[in-house]
Every structure is written in structure tokens, then in C-alpha cells.
């Protein structure tokens, strides 16, 4: 494993775990979690980093995102003592937010560098630059949400009376996964029958 691959796989997975934890505890109104649960926070960060590296290495793209998402829902629900429904909604919001940020950064880079997405993500140096810009932007958003106590629990989204909004978030998440899957198939020109 060369240094660029190490940075892209391990370091950025570590940063992503910190971003996800900050977003999750912020969205669920558990800002004090980091202060009183340092060991649990460390365990989540290490488990996520290892699991994400494993999933990225052995599971095809897009599908590894779904597997990592299921892992996040389960482990964050367990570690933070948030019910599984609230955890699923929160992780759906987090994944949508991460995908939107990565898409905006990618489109901006494509405009300035005059390259297509496949070329940009195939060249290791450009991929590290892309990942760095994405993680810095995501970390900034996570710190803003954490700092200003922005929580989806204050909107009563987890109550049964407001299930329409919760299901809308889950539908947006599923549609985003579908669009990523289609984008992967189109950009990699694989045999559609083999992919399915």
C-alpha cells in the first residue's frame, strides 16, 4: 500500500468516522456524549475506520455504502443508546448530507480542472485532493451543526405523528442510493446483467 492509498483509505475513513459521530450526536441532541463517553467515541471511531476500510476493499462500490450505512445505524444506536428508528433517520440525513457535499465538491473540481469524474477519481493525486476538500468541508459542516446545537430531535421528527417527514428522509436516502448505483454503472461501463 503506497502513501496516497493509505491516506485515501485509512486517514480519510478515520476523519469520516469523526464527522459522522459529530453529526449524529448533534442531530440527536446528545452534545454531551463526547464529554462523558470518550471510550465509546473512540471505540466507534476505530470500529468504523476498520469496518469502512474492509467494506471498501472487499465489497463493490455503492453496495459498500449500503453495508456501511447499516453498520452505522446498528453501532451508533447501540453506543449512544438512541432507538433504532431515530438512528436510521439520523444516519439517512448524514449520508444524504455527505453525498450532497461530495457531489458539490466534485462538480466544482470538474469545472475548474476540466476533467470528467472517472478520470478524476482514477488518478491517485487528484483523488486525494478531492477527498481532502470533501473531508474539510464535511468537518466544517459537522462543527457548525455541533457548535450551534442544530438537532432534528427539536422538530419532533421521531414522533409517530410526524412520520411523513421521517419517511420522506428515508425515501430521499433510498433515491440517493439508487442514483449512485446508476451513476456507478454508467461511469464504469460494466455489463448491466453482471452488475445486477
VMD Tcl script that draws the C-alpha trace (Angstrom):
set ca {
  {0.00 0.00 0.00}
  {1.58 3.29 -1.09}
  {1.24 6.51 0.89}
  {-1.53 8.01 -1.26}
  {-3.63 4.88 -0.98}
  {-3.02 4.75 2.78}
  {-4.13 8.38 3.16}
  {-7.19 7.83 0.99}
  {-8.26 4.61 2.67}
  {-7.28 4.84 6.35}
  {-6.84 8.50 7.22}
  {-9.97 9.66 5.40}
  {-12.02 6.79 6.88}
  {-10.83 7.94 10.31}
  {-11.83 11.55 9.56}
  {-15.17 10.38 8.18}
  {-15.89 8.50 11.41}
  {-15.25 11.66 13.43}
  {-17.52 13.63 11.07}
  {-20.29 11.02 11.33}
  {-20.07 10.88 15.13}
  {-20.22 14.69 15.40}
  {-23.18 14.87 13.03}
  {-25.01 12.02 14.74}
  {-24.72 13.34 18.27}
  {-25.56 16.84 17.05}
  {-28.66 15.72 15.12}
  {-29.88 13.68 18.09}
  {-29.34 16.41 20.67}
  {-26.65 14.43 22.55}
  {-23.95 17.09 22.53}
  {-22.60 15.94 25.91}
  {-21.92 12.44 24.55}
  {-18.31 13.22 23.62}
  {-17.59 14.75 27.00}
  {-18.85 11.81 29.08}
  {-18.25 8.89 26.70}
  {-14.71 9.25 25.38}
  {-14.12 5.49 25.35}
  {-17.34 4.77 23.45}
  {-16.48 7.55 21.00}
  {-13.01 6.07 20.48}
  {-14.46 2.58 20.02}
  {-16.91 3.84 17.39}
  {-14.16 5.72 15.53}
  {-11.89 2.66 15.47}
  {-14.68 0.21 14.56}
  {-15.93 2.47 11.78}
  {-12.42 3.02 10.39}
  {-11.67 -0.71 10.31}
  {-15.09 -1.72 9.00}
  {-15.13 1.00 6.35}
  {-11.67 0.00 5.11}
  {-12.73 -3.65 4.97}
  {-16.01 -2.85 3.19}
  {-14.30 -0.56 0.68}
  {-11.72 -3.25 -0.07}
  {-13.99 -6.27 -0.43}
  {-17.47 -5.03 -1.36}
  {-18.25 -3.40 -4.74}
  {-18.79 0.39 -4.77}
  {-22.29 1.64 -3.93}
  {-23.05 -1.67 -2.20}
  {-20.32 -0.97 0.34}
  {-22.09 2.33 1.11}
  {-25.29 0.46 1.93}
  {-23.41 -2.04 4.13}
  {-21.53 0.76 5.93}
  {-24.84 2.60 6.44}
  {-26.43 -0.46 8.05}
  {-23.35 -0.83 10.25}
  {-23.58 2.85 11.28}
  {-27.25 2.54 12.20}
  {-26.63 -0.50 14.39}
  {-23.43 0.62 16.10}
  {-24.49 4.24 16.69}
  {-27.83 3.09 18.07}
  {-26.06 0.74 20.46}
  {-23.26 3.08 21.56}
  {-25.39 6.23 22.02}
  {-28.50 4.46 23.36}
  {-30.68 6.05 20.64}
  {-33.56 3.90 19.39}
  {-33.03 2.22 16.04}
  {-35.72 4.31 14.29}
  {-34.10 7.60 15.32}
  {-30.72 6.18 14.42}
  {-31.91 5.20 10.93}
  {-33.39 8.67 10.31}
  {-30.25 10.39 11.59}
  {-27.90 8.21 9.55}
  {-30.10 8.79 6.48}
  {-29.74 12.56 6.95}
  {-25.97 12.19 7.48}
  {-25.47 10.07 4.35}
  {-27.57 12.48 2.26}
  {-25.54 15.40 3.62}
  {-22.22 13.68 2.89}
  {-23.30 12.75 -0.65}
  {-24.51 16.30 -1.36}
  {-21.22 17.79 -0.13}
  {-19.13 15.31 -2.12}
  {-21.22 15.96 -5.24}
  {-20.88 19.74 -4.94}
  {-17.11 19.46 -4.41}
  {-16.79 17.02 -7.33}
  {-18.80 19.22 -9.71}
  {-16.75 22.27 -8.68}
  {-13.50 20.36 -9.25}
  {-14.69 19.08 -12.63}
  {-15.45 22.65 -13.72}
  {-12.06 24.01 -12.62}
  {-9.87 21.05 -13.61}
  {-11.75 20.32 -16.87}
  {-11.77 16.56 -16.20}
  {-14.57 14.03 -16.03}
  {-15.45 12.17 -12.85}
  {-13.91 8.83 -13.84}
  {-10.57 10.44 -14.69}
  {-10.54 12.50 -11.50}
  {-11.23 9.54 -9.25}
  {-8.81 7.25 -11.11}
  {-5.73 9.45 -10.64}
  {-4.47 8.95 -7.06}
  {-3.16 12.51 -6.52}
  {-6.40 14.09 -7.74}
  {-8.43 11.63 -5.67}
  {-6.52 12.64 -2.52}
  {-7.11 16.32 -3.31}
  {-10.81 15.59 -3.84}
  {-11.07 13.62 -0.61}
  {-9.22 16.33 1.32}
  {-11.56 19.05 0.07}
  {-14.60 16.87 0.85}
  {-13.46 16.00 4.38}
  {-12.53 19.61 5.21}
  {-15.96 20.79 4.01}
  {-17.77 17.98 5.83}
  {-15.80 18.63 9.02}
  {-16.71 22.32 8.79}
  {-20.41 21.49 8.43}
  {-20.21 18.97 11.31}
  {-18.55 21.51 13.62}
  {-21.14 24.16 12.69}
  {-24.03 21.80 13.49}
  {-22.32 20.71 16.71}
  {-21.43 24.25 17.77}
  {-24.88 25.76 17.13}
  {-26.86 22.83 18.61}
  {-28.79 22.08 15.43}
  {-30.82 18.97 16.17}
  {-33.56 17.16 14.29}
  {-35.00 15.97 17.59}
  {-36.22 19.51 18.25}
  {-38.54 19.21 15.24}
  {-40.25 16.17 16.82}
  {-39.35 14.19 13.73}
  {-39.12 10.95 15.72}
  {-42.74 11.03 16.93}
  {-45.30 8.87 15.19}
  {-47.45 11.91 14.39}
  {-44.65 13.25 12.19}
  {-43.89 10.01 10.39}
  {-44.39 11.62 6.96}
  {-41.22 13.68 7.35}
  {-39.26 10.68 8.60}
  {-40.39 8.55 5.67}
  {-39.56 11.39 3.30}
  {-35.99 11.43 4.62}
  {-35.72 7.67 4.18}
  {-37.13 7.94 0.64}
  {-34.61 10.65 -0.25}
  {-31.87 8.41 1.14}
  {-33.04 5.43 -0.95}
  {-33.32 7.59 -4.06}
  {-29.80 8.88 -3.48}
  {-28.53 5.29 -3.24}
  {-30.34 4.46 -6.49}
  {-28.81 7.46 -8.27}
  {-25.33 6.49 -7.00}
  {-25.88 2.98 -8.29}
  {-26.95 4.19 -11.73}
  {-24.04 6.64 -11.81}
  {-21.63 3.83 -10.97}
  {-22.95 1.59 -13.73}
  {-22.92 4.35 -16.34}
  {-19.48 5.70 -15.42}
  {-17.83 2.27 -15.29}
  {-19.44 0.82 -18.41}
  {-19.94 -2.58 -16.85}
  {-22.20 -5.28 -18.16}
  {-25.62 -4.42 -16.68}
  {-26.58 -8.08 -16.27}
  {-23.36 -8.82 -14.42}
  {-23.86 -5.75 -12.20}
  {-27.44 -6.77 -11.28}
}
mol new
graphics top color blue
foreach p $ca { graphics top sphere $p radius 0.5 }
foreach p [lrange $ca 0 end-1] q [lrange $ca 1 end] { graphics top cylinder $p $q radius 0.2 }
display resetview
